[in-house]
Amino acid sequence: MRKLKVGYWPLSQSLNSAGDRRRLKYWADARGHSVVTNLSQKVDILVASENSDFNSPYFEKNNAPIVFDLIDAYLSPLNFHDDLLRGVAKKIVGQISGGIKPFSHHIKDFCLKSNAVICSSIEQQEIISKYCANTHVILDSHDEIPLIHPAKPRIILPDRYRILWEGQPATIGGLKLISSALAQLSESKPLSLHLVTDETYFKFLNRYFKGNTHVLLKRDLSQIIEFVNITPWTSKNLTDTARSCTAGVLPTDLSVPMQRLKPENRLLIMWRLGLPCLTSPSPAYVRVATAAGVDVICNSQDDWLAKIDELIQNPTYACEQVLRGQEYILERHSRDILLDKWDQVVDSVL
């Protein structure tokens, strides 16, 4: 493929957000393509993110094929009112031009005009394909996180549950679902829950009204707050914290469509870190667990209690899960596979 000039409407102006650096920028850097965010320039291809003004005249003026990188499940809103409010808010703050309508309608219309759409899960692809037949599934790159063999020595304190959770503050609410189970575990052994996340976040449109993650935790996890620790998210902090933990947890509020339809990225990250992990039965986690031949799904509080205890008490069982998980990563989520998928998308529109 010749070297391309890619016009990009990014998630962050610095291109440093996870959705930028782990996706388009990762591919472009690896393949030697240039990424420009000034869409008034002539480009070979246009890539739109979820933060784009889908009605901008730039998309037509450039006369270049459009690829829509639709990471989150905005076509499956929580309800009509939430969907409409998001659309109105984006109009008011100037992120979207044109008429007022539910945000999912903007997404749907842009899928119809796009030459290709990229999403992050098979479940999302099934929905998006109604509006764009040329829809592809591409996960994030996780190369910034080392692949740690599970047999590598860890800094483990004896007789202590040290559990890792990582992610954005917007998904911390899932921990409420297992707070009772964790509280019960803490009655038999000292427990510490290590959260690697941002210490602040934006409550509205990822741009407005800054919130404090510590305040959020005190509100949502009051039952277990005394043994919760927060470490700011960096690749190094995540790796260092994981080395001192014995298991990871990824509970998800499946009543929220945006959460239920999230891809398997965070489970793959746990396995890269050499940690066994337990999850809620989201479609992506169930699909990957089945393909990898591992038992990571917890359907009840009793499941969480029993399986966390098993992972910590039985190192052989825990190690086997990670080894199978890492085999899955090498077979289905290698660097070459990921880059080839981006190549296929671009080839399909040029």
SERO-4910 file (N, C-alpha, C, O; in steps of 0.05 Angstrom, whole numbers):
BEGIN
 pado doro    nc1    nc2    nc3   cac1   cac2   cac3    cc1    cc2    cc3    oc1    oc2    oc3
  Met    A     17    -24      0      0      0      0     18     25      0     37     27     15
  Arg    A     11     45    -17     26     69    -18     22     85      8      2     81     22
  Lys    A     40    103     14     38    120     38     15    140     34     14    153     14
  Leu    A     -2    142     54    -26    158     52    -25    182     70    -12    182     91
  Lys    A    -40    203     62    -46    225     80    -74    221     90    -93    221     75
  Val    A    -77    216    116   -102    209    128   -113    233    143   -101    243    163
  Gly    A   -136    243    135   -150    264    150   -165    252    173   -180    233    169
  Tyr    A   -162    263    197   -174    251    220   -187    271    238   -175    292    245
  Trp    A   -212    266    245   -226    282    265   -223    267    292   -238    248    296
  Pro    A   -205    275    309   -196    258    331   -214    259    356   -232    276    358
  Leu    A   -209    241    374   -222    242    400   -208    262    418   -221    275    435
  Ser    A   -182    266    414   -166    286    430   -148    300    411   -136    288    393
  Gln    A   -144    326    415   -127    342    397    -98    332    398    -84    335    378
  Ser    A    -90    321    421    -62    312    423    -59    284    410    -36    275    407
  Leu    A    -80    271    403    -80    244    393    -70    224    414    -60    203    407
  Asn    A    -72    232    439    -60    215    460    -81    200    476    -74    184    493
  Ser    A   -107    205    470   -127    189    484   -125    160    475   -115    154    453
  Ala    A   -134    141    491   -132    113    484   -145    107    457   -135     91    442
  Gly    A   -168    120    452   -183    115    427   -168    125    403   -175    117    381
  Asp    A   -149    143    406   -133    153    384   -107    137    382   -101    126    361
  Arg    A    -92    135    404    -65    124    402    -66     93    399    -47     82    388
  Arg    A    -87     80    408    -88     51    405   -102     42    380   -104     18    374
  Arg    A   -111     61    364   -127     54    340   -115     66    315    -95     56    305
  Leu    A   -126     87    305   -117     98    279    -87    106    281    -72     99    263
  Lys    A    -79    121    301    -51    130    303    -32    106    304    -10    107    293
  Tyr    A    -40     85    318    -23     62    320    -18     50    293      5     44    285
  Trp    A    -39     47    277    -37     36    250    -21     54    232     -2     45    218
  Ala    A    -27     80    233    -13     99    215     16    100    221     33    100    203
  Asp    A     24    101    247     52    102    254     66     76    245     89     77    235
  Ala    A     53     53    249     66     28    242     70     25    212     89     13    203
  Arg    A     51     36    196     52     33    167     65     57    153     69     56    129
  Gly    A     72     78    168     85    101    156     67    120    142     76    136    126
  His    A     41    120    149     22    140    138     22    165    155     29    163    179
  Ser    A     16    188    144     14    212    159    -15    218    167    -33    214    151
  Val    A    -19    228    191    -45    235    201    -47    265    204    -30    277    217
  Val    A    -66    278    191    -70    307    194    -98    312    206   -117    299    198
  Thr    A   -100    331    223   -125    338    236   -138    363    224   -160    371    231
  Asn    A   -123    376    206   -134    399    192   -149    389    167   -136    383    146
  Leu    A   -175    386    168   -190    373    147   -193    391    122   -205    382    103
  Ser    A   -183    416    123   -184    432    100   -162    424     80   -163    433     57
  Gln    A   -143    408     89   -122    398     71   -133    376     54   -152    362     61
  Lys    A   -121    373     30   -128    351     13   -117    325     24    -93    324     30
  Val    A   -133    304     27   -124    279     38   -133    256     21   -150    259      3
  Asp    A   -121    232     26   -128    209     11   -153    194     23   -167    181      8
  Ile    A   -156    197     48   -178    184     62   -186    200     87   -168    212     99
  Leu    A   -211    200     94   -220    214    118   -229    193    139   -244    175    133
  Val    A   -220    196    164   -229    179    185   -243    196    206   -231    216    216
  Ala    A   -267    189    212   -283    204    232   -284    188    258   -287    164    258
  Ser    A   -283    203    280   -287    191    306   -315    198    317   -330    211    303
  Glu    A   -321    189    341   -347    194    353   -350    224    361   -372    233    366
  Asn    A   -327    238    361   -328    267    368   -331    285    343   -330    309    346
  Ser    A   -335    273    320   -337    289    296   -363    305    294   -383    297    307
  Asp    A   -362    327    279   -387    340    271   -395    325    245   -384    331    224
  Phe    A   -414    307    248   -421    290    226   -434    306    202   -435    295    180
  Asn    A   -442    330    208   -454    347    187   -435    367    175   -443    385    160
  Ser    A   -410    366    183   -390    385    173   -387    383    143   -386    361    132
  Pro    A   -385    406    129   -381    406    100   -353    395     92   -349    389     69
  Tyr    A   -335    393    111   -308    383    105   -310    355     92   -294    349     74
  Phe    A   -329    339    102   -330    311     92   -337    310     62   -327    293     47
  Glu    A   -354    329     53   -361    330     25   -339    344      8   -333    336    -14
  Lys    A   -328    366     19   -309    382      4   -283    367     -2   -271    371    -23
  Asn    A   -276    349     16   -251    334     12   -254    314    -11   -234    306    -23
  Asn    A   -278    305    -16   -283    285    -37   -265    260    -34   -256    249    -53
  Ala    A   -261    253     -8   -245    229     -2   -263    208     11   -283    215     23
  Pro    A   -256    183      8   -273    162     21   -273    166     52   -253    174     63
  Ile    A   -295    159     64   -299    164     93   -299    137    107   -314    118    100
  Val    A   -283    135    128   -283    112    147   -291    123    174   -279    141    184
  Phe    A   -312    111    185   -322    119    211   -313     99    233   -321     76    232
  Asp    A   -295    108    251   -286     91    273   -305     94    296   -301    112    313
  Leu    A   -325     77    298   -346     79    317   -340     59    340   -348     36    338
  Ile    A   -327     69    361   -317     51    382   -340     42    400   -343     18    406
  Asp    A   -357     61    409   -377     55    429   -404     50    417   -409     56    393
  Ala    A   -422     37    432   -448     28    422   -469     50    423   -489     47    436
  Tyr    A   -464     72    409   -483     94    410   -508     88    394   -528    103    397
  Leu    A   -509     67    378   -533     59    365   -552     44    383   -574     37    376
  Ser    A   -543     39    408   -559     25    428   -561     43    453   -549     36    474
  Pro    A   -576     65    452   -577     83    475   -592     71    498   -607     52    495
  Leu    A   -588     83    522   -601     74    546   -631     77    543   -646     58    550
  Asn    A   -640     99    533   -669    104    529   -671    129    510   -651    142    505
  Phe    A   -695    135    501   -699    157    483   -691    184    495   -678    200    481
  His    A   -698    188    520   -692    214    532   -662    218    535   -652    240    530
  Asp    A   -647    198    543   -618    200    545   -606    205    518   -588    221    515
  Asp    A   -616    192    498   -607    194    471   -612    223    460   -594    235    448
  Leu    A   -636    233    464   -643    260    455   -626    281    470   -617    300    457
  Leu    A   -623    277    496   -607    296    512   -579    298    502   -567    320    500
  Arg    A   -567    275    494   -540    276    484   -539    291    457   -520    306    453
  Gly    A   -558    286    440   -559    301    415   -563    330    419   -549    346    405
  Val    A   -581    339    437   -585    367    442   -560    380    454   -552    402    446
  Ala    A   -548    366    473   -524    377    486   -501    381    466   -488    402    467
  Lys    A   -497    362    449   -476    365    429   -482    388    409   -463    401    399
  Lys    A   -507    393    404   -515    416    388   -510    442    403   -499    461    391
  Ile    A   -517    444    428   -514    468    444   -485    476    446   -478    500    444
  Val    A   -467    456    451   -439    463    455   -424    466    429   -400    472    429
  Gly    A   -437    462    407   -425    466    381   -410    443    370   -395    446    351
  Gln    A   -413    419    382   -398    396    372   -411    385    346   -397    374    329
  Ile    A   -437    388    344   -452    379    320   -468    402    309   -481    417    324
  Ser    A   -466    405    283   -483    426    269   -508    412    258   -512    388    260
  Gly    A   -525    428    246   -549    417    234   -572    417    254   -571    430    275
  Gly    A   -593    402    247   -617    401    264   -613    385    289   -594    370    292
  Ile    A   -632    389    308   -631    374    334   -645    347    330   -668    346    320
  Lys    A   -632    326    339   -644    300    338   -629    282    357   -607    289    365
  Pro    A   -640    259    365   -625    240    383   -598    234    371   -594    232    347
  Phe    A   -579    231    389   -551    226    380   -549    201    363   -533    200    344
  Ser    A   -564    180    370   -563    155    354   -571    160    325   -562    145    307
  His    A   -588    180    320   -597    186    293   -574    198    277   -571    193    254
  His    A   -558    215    291   -534    226    278   -515    203    270   -504    202    248
  Ile    A   -511    185    289   -494    162    284   -504    145    261   -489    138    243
  Lys    A   -530    139    261   -542    123    240   -538    136    212   -530    123    193
  Asp    A   -544    162    211   -542    176    185   -513    177    175   -508    175    151
  Phe    A   -494    180    194   -466    181    185   -456    153    176   -440    151    158
  Cys    A   -467    132    189   -460    105    180   -470    101    151   -456     89    135
  Leu    A   -493    112    145   -504    109    118   -487    124     97   -485    114     74
  Lys    A   -474    146    104   -458    161     85   -429    152     85   -414    159     67
  Ser    A   -421    135    104   -393    126    105   -388    104     86   -405     87     80
  Asn    A   -363    103     75   -355     82     58   -348     56     73   -350     34     62
  Ala    A   -341     60     98   -335     37    116   -338     46    144   -334     69    151
  Val    A   -346     27    161   -348     32    190   -331     12    204   -331    -12    198
  Ile    A   -316     21    224   -301      3    242   -314      4    269   -320     26    280
  Cys    A   -319    -19    281   -329    -20    308   -311    -39    325   -291    -49    314
  Ser    A   -318    -44    350   -300    -58    367   -311    -85    377   -298    -98    394
  Ser    A   -334    -94    367   -344   -120    375   -362   -132    354   -375   -117    338
  Ile    A   -364   -158    353   -382   -171    334   -411   -163    340   -427   -160    321
  Glu    A   -417   -159    366   -445   -152    373   -452   -125    362   -474   -120    352
  Gln    A   -433   -106    362   -438    -79    350   -440    -82    320   -457    -68    308
  Gln    A   -423    -98    308   -423   -102    279   -451   -110    269   -460   -101    248
  Glu    A   -464   -128    283   -490   -138    275   -510   -115    273   -528   -115    256
  Ile    A   -508    -96    291   -526    -73    291   -519    -53    269   -536    -43    254
  Ile    A   -493    -47    267   -484    -26    248   -487    -35    219   -492    -19    201
  Ser    A   -485    -61    214   -486    -71    187   -513    -65    173   -515    -67    148
  Lys    A   -533    -59    188   -559    -51    176   -556    -24    161   -572    -19    143
  Tyr    A   -536     -8    169   -533     18    158   -508     21    140   -506     40    125
  Cys    A   -489      2    144   -465      2    127   -456    -27    124   -446    -39    143
  Ala    A   -459    -38    101   -452    -66     97   -422    -70    100   -413    -92    107
  Asn    A   -406    -50     94   -377    -52     96   -368    -45    125   -354    -25    129
  Thr    A   -375    -62    144   -369    -57    172   -348    -78    182   -351   -102    176
  His    A   -328    -68    196   -306    -86    204   -303    -84    235   -308    -63    247
  Val    A   -293   -105    247   -288   -106    276   -258   -105    280   -243   -122    271
  Ile    A   -249    -84    295   -221    -81    302   -219    -73    331   -230    -52    339
  Leu    A   -205    -89    347   -200    -82    375   -177    -62    377   -164    -55    357
  Asp    A   -173    -51    401   -150    -34    406   -124    -49    405   -123    -73    409
  Ser    A   -102    -35    399    -75    -46    403    -69    -45    433    -76    -25    447
  His    A    -56    -66    443    -48    -66    472    -18    -68    474     -7    -76    495
  Asp    A     -3    -61    453     26    -64    453     40    -47    474     62    -53    482
  Glu    A     26    -25    484     38     -9    504     39    -23    531     52    -13    550
  Ile    A     26    -46    533     25    -62    558     41    -87    553     35   -102    534
  Pro    A     61    -93    570     78   -117    565     63   -143    569     44   -144    584
  Leu    A     72   -163    554     61   -190    557     77   -204    579    100   -211    574
  Ile    A     65   -208    602     79   -219    625     72   -248    629     48   -255    632
  His    A     92   -265    629     87   -294    633     76   -298    661     87   -287    680
  Pro    A     55   -314    664     43   -317    691     61   -330    712     55   -327    736
  Ala    A     82   -344    703    100   -357    722    121   -337    733    136   -344    751
  Lys    A    121   -313    722    141   -293    731    136   -286    761    113   -282    768
  Pro    A    157   -285    777    153   -279    806    138   -253    810    142   -233    796
  Arg    A    120   -253    830    105   -230    837    111   -221    865    120   -237    882
  Ile    A    105   -196    871    108   -186    898     82   -191    913     64   -173    913
  Ile    A     79   -214    924     53   -222    936     56   -224    967     73   -238    977
  Leu    A     38   -210    980     38   -212   1009     22   -237   1017      1   -242   1005
  Pro    A     31   -253   1036     18   -278   1043    -10   -272   1056    -14   -253   1070
  Asp    A    -28   -291   1051    -54   -290   1064    -69   -264   1059    -81   -253   1077
  Arg    A    -67   -253   1035    -81   -228   1029    -92   -229   1001    -79   -238    982
  Tyr    A   -117   -221    999   -130   -217    973   -121   -190    961   -129   -169    972
  Arg    A   -106   -191    940    -99   -166    926   -111   -167    898   -102   -182    881
  Ile    A   -131   -151    893   -147   -153    869   -145   -127    853   -145   -105    864
  Leu    A   -142   -131    827   -138   -108    808   -164   -103    792   -177   -121    783
  Trp    A   -170    -77    789   -190    -68    770   -177    -45    754   -164    -28    767
  Glu    A   -181    -44    728   -170    -21    713   -192    -13    693   -208    -29    683
  Gly    A   -191     13    686   -211     23    668   -216     53    672   -202     66    688
  Gln    A   -235     64    658   -242     92    661   -263     96    683   -278     77    689
  Pro    A   -263    119    696   -282    124    718   -312    118    710   -328    111    727
  Ala    A   -318    122    684   -346    118    675   -355     89    679   -379     84    680
  Thr    A   -336     70    682   -344     42    685   -340     32    714   -345      8    719
  Ile    A   -332     49    732   -328     41    760   -354     31    773   -353     14    791
  Gly    A   -377     42    763   -402     34    775   -407      4    775   -422     -6    792
  Gly    A   -394    -11    757   -396    -40    756   -387    -53    782   -396    -75    789
  Leu    A   -368    -40    796   -358    -51    821   -379    -53    843   -377    -69    861
  Lys    A   -400    -36    841   -421    -37    860   -434    -65    860   -444    -74    881
  Leu    A   -434    -78    837   -447   -104    834   -434   -126    851   -446   -146    858
  Ile    A   -408   -122    857   -394   -143    872   -384   -132    899   -368   -146    912
  Ser    A   -393   -109    907   -383    -98    932   -391   -115    956   -375   -118    975
  Ser    A   -414   -128    955   -423   -145    977   -405   -170    978   -397   -179   1000
  Ala    A   -398   -181    955   -381   -205    954   -353   -198    964   -342   -214    979
  Leu    A   -343   -175    957   -316   -167    966   -316   -161    996   -297   -168   1010
  Ala    A   -338   -149   1006   -340   -144   1035   -340   -171   1050   -328   -173   1071
  Gln    A   -354   -190   1039   -355   -217   1052   -327   -230   1052   -319   -242   1071
  Leu    A   -313   -227   1030   -286   -239   1028   -268   -226   1049   -251   -239   1060
  Ser    A   -272   -200   1053   -254   -185   1072   -258   -195   1100   -241   -189   1117
  Glu    A   -279   -209   1106   -284   -219   1133   -266   -242   1140   -260   -247   1164
  Ser    A   -256   -257   1120   -239   -280   1125   -210   -275   1121   -193   -287   1134
  Lys    A   -203   -255   1104   -175   -249   1100   -173   -219   1093   -191   -207   1083
  Pro    A   -150   -207   1099   -146   -180   1091   -148   -176   1061   -137   -192   1046
  Leu    A   -163   -156   1053   -168   -152   1024   -160   -124   1017   -165   -105   1031
  Ser    A   -148   -121    993   -144    -95    982   -152    -95    952   -145   -114    938
  Leu    A   -166    -75    944   -176    -72    917   -161    -49    904   -163    -26    914
  His    A   -146    -54    883   -129    -34    871   -141    -26    845   -143    -41    826
  Leu    A   -148      0    843   -160     12    820   -139     28    805   -128     47    817
  Val    A   -134     22    780   -116     38    764   -133     53    744   -144     41    725
  Thr    A   -136     79    749   -156     94    734   -148    124    736   -129    131    749
  Asp    A   -163    141    722   -159    170    724   -171    180    750   -192    172    759
  Glu    A   -156    199    763   -165    209    788   -187    231    785   -201    237    803
  Thr    A   -189    242    761   -210    260    754   -223    252    727   -210    237    712
  Tyr    A   -246    262    722   -260    255    697   -281    277    691   -287    293    708
  Phe    A   -291    276    667   -312    295    660   -339    281    661   -342    259    650
  Lys    A   -358    294    673   -384    283    677   -402    285    652   -421    270    649
  Phe    A   -395    304    634   -413    311    613   -398    313    586   -381    330    583
  Leu    A   -405    296    567   -393    296    540   -363    294    540   -350    302    521
  Asn    A   -352    282    561   -323    279    563   -307    305    561   -284    305    555
  Arg    A   -321    327    567   -308    354    564   -315    373    586   -301    392    591
  Tyr    A   -338    369    599   -348    389    617   -354    378    645   -359    354    648
  Phe    A   -352    395    665   -358    389    693   -340    367    704   -348    343    704
  Lys    A   -317    375    712   -297    355    722   -306    343    748   -315    357    766
  Gly    A   -304    317    750   -311    303    775   -286    290    787   -265    287    773
  Asn    A   -288    283    813   -265    271    827   -272    241    832   -293    234    843
  Thr    A   -254    224    823   -259    195    825   -261    186    854   -276    168    860
  His    A   -245    198    872   -247    191    900   -275    196    911   -285    180    927
  Val    A   -287    218    903   -314    225    912   -334    204    901   -352    196    915
  Leu    A   -330    197    876   -347    177    863   -346    151    878   -366    138    882
  Leu    A   -322    143    886   -318    117    900   -332    118    928   -344     98    936
  Lys    A   -329    140    942   -342    142    968   -372    140    966   -385    130    984
  Arg    A   -383    150    944   -412    149    940   -421    121    932   -441    111    943
  Asp    A   -406    108    914   -416     82    902   -405     58    917   -417     36    915
  Leu    A   -382     60    931   -370     37    943   -365     41    973   -344     33    983
  Ser    A   -384     53    986   -381     59   1014   -377     34   1031   -364     34   1052
  Gln    A   -388     11   1021   -386    -14   1036   -358    -24   1038   -351    -39   1056
  Ile    A   -341    -18   1018   -314    -29   1017   -292     -7   1014   -269    -14   1008
  Ile    A   -300     18   1018   -282     40   1012   -256     39   1028   -235     49   1019
  Glu    A   -257     27   1052   -233     27   1069   -210     10   1057   -187     15   1065
  Phe    A   -215     -8   1039   -193    -23   1028   -190    -19    997   -180    -36    983
  Val    A   -200      4    988   -197     12    960   -173     31    957   -171     51    972
  Asn    A   -156     26    938   -133     43    932   -134     52    903   -141     36    885
  Ile    A   -129     77    897   -128     87    870   -100     94    862    -85    107    876
  Thr    A    -93     85    838    -67     93    826    -73    105    799    -88     94    783
  Pro    A    -62    129    793    -67    142    767    -59    124    744    -39    110    745
  Trp    A    -76    124    722    -71    106    700    -47    115    683    -47    137    672
  Thr    A    -26     99    682     -5    100    662      2     71    656     -4     53    672
  Ser    A     14     66    634     22     38    628     40     27    649     37      4    657
  Lys    A     59     43    658     78     34    679     63     28    705     68      8    718
  Asn    A     46     47    714     31     43    739     14     18    737     12      3    757
  Leu    A      1     14    714    -15    -10    711      1    -36    714     -6    -54    727
  Thr    A     24    -36    700     41    -60    701     52    -65    729     52    -87    738
  Asp    A     61    -43    742     73    -46    769     51    -56    789     57    -73    805
  Thr    A     27    -45    787      6    -53    805     -2    -82    800     -7    -97    819
  Ala    A     -4    -90    775    -11   -117    768      8   -137    779      1   -159    787
  Arg    A     34   -130    780     54   -149    791     50   -155    821     58   -176    830
  Ser    A     36   -137    835     32   -141    863      5   -154    869     -2   -159    892
  Cys    A    -11   -159    848    -38   -169    852    -39   -199    843    -22   -208    829
  Thr    A    -60   -212    852    -63   -240    846    -86   -246    827    -87   -268    816
  Ala    A   -104   -228    824   -127   -232    806   -139   -206    798   -135   -186    811
  Gly    A   -153   -206    776   -167   -182    767   -197   -187    766   -206   -210    764
  Val    A   -213   -165    768   -242   -167    766   -252   -146    746   -242   -123    746
  Leu    A   -272   -153    730   -284   -134    711   -315   -137    712   -326   -146    692
  Pro    A   -327   -130    734   -356   -131    735   -368   -109    717   -357    -87    715
  Thr    A   -391   -115    704   -403    -96    685   -433    -94    691   -446   -114    696
  Asp    A   -443    -70    690   -472    -66    693   -485    -71    666   -486    -54    648
  Leu    A   -496    -96    663   -507   -104    637   -534    -92    631   -544    -96    609
  Ser    A   -545    -77    650   -571    -64    645   -567    -39    628   -586    -28    617
  Val    A   -541    -30    625   -535     -7    609   -524    -17    582   -503    -29    581
  Pro    A   -539    -12    560   -530    -22    534   -502    -15    526   -487    -32    515
  Met    A   -493      9    532   -466     18    525   -445      1    539   -424     -5    528
  Gln    A   -451     -8    564   -433    -25    579   -435    -54    569   -415    -68    566
  Arg    A   -459    -63    565   -464    -91    557   -450    -97    530   -441   -120    526
  Leu    A   -449    -78    512   -438    -83    485   -409    -75    482   -398    -75    460
  Lys    A   -396    -70    505   -367    -64    503   -351    -88    494   -359   -111    500
  Pro    A   -329    -84    481   -312   -107    472   -296   -119    494   -298   -111    517
  Glu    A   -278   -137    486   -263   -153    506   -236   -141    512   -219   -155    524
  Asn    A   -231   -116    505   -204   -104    509   -193   -108    537   -170   -116    540
  Arg    A   -209   -102    557   -199   -102    584   -192   -130    594   -174   -133    610
  Leu    A   -207   -150    585   -200   -178    593   -173   -185    580   -157   -198    593
  Leu    A   -169   -178    555   -144   -184    542   -121   -170    555    -99   -181    557
  Ile    A   -125   -146    565   -105   -131    580    -97   -146    605    -74   -148    612
  Met    A   -117   -156    620   -111   -171    644    -94   -195    638    -74   -200    653
  Trp    A   -100   -209    617    -84   -233    610    -56   -224    601    -37   -238    607
  Arg    A    -53   -202    587    -26   -192    580    -10   -187    605     14   -192    606
  Leu    A    -23   -177    626    -10   -171    651     -4   -196    667      8   -194    689
  Gly    A    -11   -219    657     -6   -244    671    -25   -250    694    -19   -266    711
  Leu    A    -48   -236    694    -68   -239    715    -92   -256    706   -103   -251    685
  Pro    A   -100   -275    723   -126   -288    718   -148   -267    724   -143   -249    740
  Cys    A   -171   -270    711   -191   -249    714   -219   -261    715   -223   -283    704
  Leu    A   -237   -247    728   -265   -255    728   -282   -232    717   -276   -209    722
  Thr    A   -303   -239    703   -320   -219    690   -349   -224    693   -357   -246    701
  Ser    A   -365   -205    687   -394   -208    684   -399   -222    657   -382   -222    639
  Pro    A   -423   -233    653   -429   -247    628   -438   -229    605   -460   -233    594
  Ser    A   -421   -210    598   -427   -194    575   -423   -211    550   -408   -230    551
  Pro    A   -436   -204    527   -432   -221    503   -403   -224    495   -395   -246    487
  Ala    A   -387   -203    496   -359   -204    488   -343   -222    506   -327   -239    497
  Tyr    A   -347   -219    532   -332   -236    551   -340   -265    549   -322   -283    550
  Val    A   -365   -271    546   -374   -299    543   -362   -310    517   -353   -333    517
  Arg    A   -363   -295    495   -352   -305    470   -323   -311    472   -314   -332    462
  Val    A   -307   -294    484   -278   -298    485   -272   -320    505   -254   -336    499
  Ala    A   -285   -321    527   -280   -343    547   -285   -370    534   -270   -389    539
  Thr    A   -307   -372    518   -313   -397    505   -291   -405    485   -282   -428    484
  Ala    A   -283   -385    469   -262   -390    449   -235   -398    461   -221   -414    451
  Ala    A   -229   -385    484   -203   -391    497   -205   -416    515   -184   -426    524
  Gly    A   -229   -425    520   -232   -449    537   -226   -444    566   -214   -461    579
  Val    A   -235   -421    576   -230   -414    604   -256   -407    618   -276   -400    606
  Asp    A   -255   -409    645   -279   -402    661   -274   -376    675   -261   -374    695
  Val    A   -285   -354    663   -281   -328    675   -308   -315    682   -308   -294    695
  Ile    A   -330   -327    675   -356   -314    677   -369   -319    705   -369   -341    715
  Cys    A   -378   -297    717   -392   -299    743   -421   -289    739   -426   -266    730
  Asn    A   -440   -306    746   -468   -300    742   -483   -291    767   -506   -283    766
  Ser    A   -469   -292    790   -482   -286    815   -461   -278    836   -437   -281    831
  Gln    A   -471   -267    859   -452   -261    880   -438   -285    890   -414   -284    897
  Asp    A   -452   -308    891   -439   -333    900   -417   -341    881   -396   -350    889
  Asp    A   -421   -337    855   -400   -342    835   -376   -325    840   -353   -335    841
  Trp    A   -380   -299    844   -357   -281    849   -342   -290    874   -317   -291    874
  Leu    A   -356   -297    895   -343   -305    920   -326   -330    916   -303   -331    923
  Ala    A   -339   -350    904   -325   -376    901   -302   -374    881   -281   -386    886
  Lys    A   -305   -360    859   -285   -360    839   -261   -342    845   -238   -348    838
  Ile    A   -266   -320    859   -243   -304    869   -227   -320    888   -202   -320    886
  Asp    A   -240   -334    906   -225   -350    926   -210   -372    912   -187   -378    919
  Glu    A   -221   -385    891   -208   -406    877   -183   -396    862   -162   -409    862
  Leu    A   -185   -372    850   -162   -361    835   -139   -355    854   -116   -359    847
  Ile    A   -146   -346    878   -124   -338    896   -113   -362    911    -89   -363    916
  Gln    A   -130   -382    917   -120   -405    932   -107   -426    915    -92   -443    925
  Asn    A   -113   -426    889   -104   -447    871    -87   -435    849    -97   -429    827
  Pro    A    -61   -431    853    -43   -418    833    -42   -433    807    -40   -421    786
  Thr    A    -44   -460    808    -43   -476    783    -68   -470    766    -65   -466    741
  Tyr    A    -91   -468    778   -116   -462    764   -114   -434    752   -122   -429    729
  Ala    A   -104   -415    767   -101   -388    758    -82   -385    735    -87   -371    715
  Cys    A    -59   -399    737    -39   -398    716    -49   -410    690    -43   -400    669
  Glu    A    -65   -431    692    -76   -444    668    -94   -425    653    -94   -424    628
  Gln    A   -110   -409    668   -127   -390    654   -111   -370    639   -117   -363    616
  Val    A    -90   -359    651    -74   -339    638    -59   -350    614    -58   -337    593
  Leu    A    -49   -374    616    -34   -386    594    -53   -389    570    -46   -384    547
  Arg    A    -77   -399    575    -97   -402    553   -105   -374    542   -109   -371    518
  Gly    A   -107   -355    560   -114   -328    551    -93   -316    534    -98   -303    513
  Gln    A    -67   -320    541    -45   -310    525    -42   -325    499    -34   -313    479
  Glu    A    -49   -350    498    -49   -365    473    -71   -353    454    -66   -350    430
  Tyr    A    -93   -346    466   -115   -333    450   -105   -307    438   -110   -301    415
  Ile    A    -91   -291    454    -81   -265    445    -62   -269    422    -64   -255    402
  Leu    A    -43   -287    425    -23   -292    404    -36   -302    378    -27   -296    356
  Glu    A    -57   -318    381    -70   -330    357    -89   -310    343    -92   -311    319
  Arg    A   -102   -292    359   -124   -277    348   -120   -246    351   -136   -231    339
  His    A   -100   -238    365    -98   -209    370    -69   -200    369    -60   -183    385
  Ser    A    -54   -211    351    -26   -203    348    -24   -177    334    -43   -167    322
  Arg    A      0   -165    334      5   -140    321     -1   -142    291    -14   -124    279
  Asp    A      9   -163    279      5   -166    250    -24   -169    243    -33   -158    223
  Ile    A    -39   -184    258    -68   -188    253    -82   -161    255    -98   -154    238
  Leu    A    -75   -145    275    -89   -119    279    -83   -100    256   -101    -87    246
  Leu    A    -57    -98    248    -50    -80    227    -62    -89    200    -71    -73    184
  Asp    A    -63   -115    196    -75   -126    171   -105   -118    169   -115   -113    148
  Lys    A   -119   -118    192   -147   -111    192   -151    -82    184   -170    -76    169
  Trp    A   -134    -64    194   -135    -36    186   -129    -34    156   -143    -19    142
  Asp    A   -109    -48    146   -103    -48    118   -127    -56    101   -133    -44     81
  Gln    A   -141    -77    110   -165    -87     95   -187    -66     94   -200    -63     73
  Val    A   -191    -51    116   -211    -30    115   -204     -9     95   -221     -1     79
  Val    A   -179      0     96   -171     22     78   -172     12     49   -181     27     31
  Asp    A   -162    -12     44   -163    -23     17   -192    -25      6   -197    -22    -18
  Ser    A   -211    -29     24   -239    -33     16   -252     -7      6   -273     -7     -6
  Val    A   -239     17     12   -252     42      5   -235     58    -16   -245     77    -27
  Leu    A   -211     49    -21   -194     63    -40   -197     52    -68   -185     62    -87
***
